[in-house]
């Protein structure tokens, strides 16, 4: 059995310690509990223990789980989004972290316009330059932002996943993303997962996406 409440307490303590090292308040860091492949019962346990933000990688799984979990949690789509699922993503997720191209952004804007409310999103940046990863190239970010100026798109920040490797590799990527965020004048930085969220907080993360440390291994 996974003791979600105890795991959450440990993660929150680590968030607080990392924030203190950086001279920040832990209240400035949103903990997103990533529930990919986990049953709704564990998500409900997390909500009961005070989690207010849930992350899912897949639209269909997230929608089904949200319907099964009562409460006022905010749901985040943190996995790649296909254009043909954009409308459903807007139905079930308050924030989409993984927009990385003009076509997807325009599709979201079109569906958001029919709803009469802007789509809230982050732009995913491939700061590590990995061919296997999604994300806009750092030097193409300003152009993408310009193309996605639309009253029905609320672009709130940037997101990244660093390449696997040492903590210093992760730290360099997080610093790069923060510099990009500052340069374009956005607020949110979604970066850091179970293995590196403390480094991400030290480097300015405003959102960390933690799954394994809360719900156990997949």
C-alpha positions in Angstrom: 0.0 0.0 0.0 1.2 3.5 -0.8 0.9 6.0 2.0 0.1 9.0 -0.1 -0.3 11.4 2.9 3.1 10.5 4.3 4.7 10.8 0.9 3.1 14.2 0.4 4.4 15.4 3.7 7.9 14.3 2.8 7.7 16.1 -0.6 6.4 19.2 0.9 9.2 19.2 3.4 11.7 18.9 0.5 10.0 21.8 -1.3 10.2 24.0 1.8 13.9 23.2 2.3 14.7 23.9 -1.4 12.8 27.1 -1.3 14.6 28.2 1.8 18.0 27.5 0.2 16.9 29.8 -2.6 15.5 32.5 -0.4 12.0 31.9 -1.6 8.7 31.1 0.0 7.4 27.5 -0.5 4.0 29.2 -1.2 5.5 30.4 -4.5 5.8 26.8 -5.7 2.7 24.9 -6.9 3.0 21.2 -6.4 1.4 19.2 -9.2 0.8 15.6 -8.2 1.3 13.5 -11.4 -1.2 10.7 -11.5 -0.3 9.0 -14.8 -1.5 5.3 -14.7 -2.5 5.6 -11.0 -6.0 4.7 -10.0 -8.6 7.3 -9.0 -8.5 6.1 -5.4 -4.9 7.2 -5.0 -5.7 10.6 -6.6 -8.6 11.0 -4.1 -6.2 10.2 -1.3 -3.9 13.0 -2.5 -6.8 15.4 -2.7 -7.9 14.4 0.8 -4.3 15.1 2.0 -4.5 18.7 0.6 -3.3 18.4 -3.0 -5.0 21.0 -5.2 -3.3 20.4 -8.5 -3.3 17.1 -10.4 -1.3 16.3 -13.5 -2.2 13.8 -16.2 -0.3 12.8 -19.4 -3.2 11.6 -21.5 -6.5 13.4 -22.2 -8.8 10.4 -22.0 -7.3 9.0 -18.8 -7.4 12.4 -17.2 -11.0 13.0 -18.1 -12.1 9.6 -16.8 -10.2 10.1 -13.5 -11.5 13.7 -13.0 -15.0 12.4 -13.3 -14.3 9.8 -10.6 -12.5 12.1 -8.2 -14.8 14.6 -6.4 -13.4 17.9 -5.1 -12.0 21.2 -6.3 -8.6 20.1 -7.7 -7.2 21.9 -10.7 -6.2 19.5 -13.5 -3.1 20.0 -15.7 -2.3 18.3 -19.0 1.4 17.7 -18.9 1.8 15.2 -21.8 1.9 15.9 -25.5 -1.5 17.0 -27.0 -2.7 16.0 -30.5 -4.8 18.5 -32.3 -7.7 16.2 -32.7 -8.0 16.1 -28.9 -7.7 19.8 -28.3 -11.4 20.4 -27.7 -11.6 17.6 -25.1 -8.5 18.9 -23.4 -10.1 22.2 -22.9 -13.1 20.4 -21.4 -11.1 18.8 -18.7 -7.9 20.7 -17.9 -7.4 24.1 -16.5 -3.9 24.4 -17.8 -2.1 22.7 -20.7 1.7 22.6 -20.3 2.8 21.2 -23.7 2.0 23.6 -26.5 5.0 23.7 -28.8 3.8 24.7 -32.3 1.7 27.2 -34.1 -0.9 24.8 -35.5 -1.7 23.3 -32.0 -2.0 26.8 -30.6 -4.3 28.0 -33.3 -6.5 24.9 -32.9 -6.8 25.6 -29.1 -7.6 29.2 -29.8 -10.4 28.2 -32.3 -12.0 25.8 -29.7 -11.6 28.3 -26.9 -13.4 31.0 -29.0 -16.4 28.7 -29.3 -16.4 28.4 -25.5 -16.0 32.2 -25.0 -13.1 31.8 -22.6 -9.3 31.8 -23.3 -7.3 28.6 -23.2 -4.7 28.7 -20.5 -1.4 27.2 -21.6 2.4 27.0 -21.2 4.8 26.7 -24.1 7.1 23.6 -23.9 10.7 24.4 -24.8 13.2 21.8 -25.7 16.2 23.4 -23.9 18.3 20.2 -24.2 18.0 20.0 -27.9 17.0 16.4 -27.9 15.6 15.0 -31.1 13.4 12.6 -29.2 11.7 15.3 -27.1 8.8 17.6 -27.9 9.2 21.3 -27.5 10.0 24.4 -29.5 13.7 25.3 -29.9 14.8 28.1 -27.7 15.7 30.4 -30.6 12.3 29.8 -32.1 10.4 30.8 -29.0 9.9 34.5 -29.7 8.5 33.7 -33.2 6.1 31.2 -31.7 4.9 33.7 -29.1 4.3 36.3 -31.8 2.3 33.8 -33.9 0.2 32.9 -30.9 -0.9 36.4 -30.0 -4.7 35.8 -29.8 -7.4 37.0 -27.4 -8.4 33.3 -26.8 -4.9 32.2 -25.8 -3.6 33.0 -22.3 0.1 32.1 -22.5 1.2 32.0 -18.8 4.7 30.6 -18.9 7.2 28.0 -20.1 7.7 24.3 -19.4 10.6 21.9 -20.0 11.9 18.4 -19.4 15.7 18.3 -19.2 17.8 15.5 -20.7 18.6 12.6 -18.4 22.0 12.9 -16.7 23.7 14.7 -13.9 22.1 17.2 -11.6 24.3 19.8 -13.3 22.8 19.1 -16.7 19.3 19.6 -15.2 20.5 22.8 -13.4 21.8 24.3 -16.7 18.5 23.5 -18.4 16.5 25.1 -15.6 18.6 28.2 -15.6 18.2 28.4 -19.4 14.5 28.2 -19.2 14.3 30.8 -16.5 16.4 33.2 -18.7 14.1 32.5 -21.6 11.0 33.2 -19.4 12.5 36.4 -18.1 13.4 37.5 -21.7 9.8 37.1 -22.9 8.1 38.5 -19.8 6.0 35.5 -18.7 5.4 34.3 -15.1 5.2 30.5 -14.8 8.1 28.0 -14.9 6.9 24.4 -15.0 10.1 22.4 -14.4 11.3 19.7 -12.1 10.1 16.1 -11.5 10.7 13.6 -8.8 14.5 13.3 -9.4 15.2 17.0 -9.8 12.4 19.2 -8.4 14.6 20.6 -5.6 17.1 21.8 -8.2 14.3 23.3 -10.2 13.0 25.2 -7.2 16.5 26.5 -6.5 16.5 27.8 -10.1 13.1 29.5 -9.9 10.4 26.9 -10.7 6.9 28.1 -9.9 5.4 24.6 -10.7 6.9 21.2 -10.1 5.4 18.0 -11.5 6.0 15.1 -9.0 4.6 11.6 -9.5 6.8 8.8 -8.2 7.7 10.4 -4.9 4.0 10.8 -4.1 2.2 7.8 -5.7 5.1 5.3 -5.9 6.7 3.7 -8.9 4.6 3.0 -12.0 
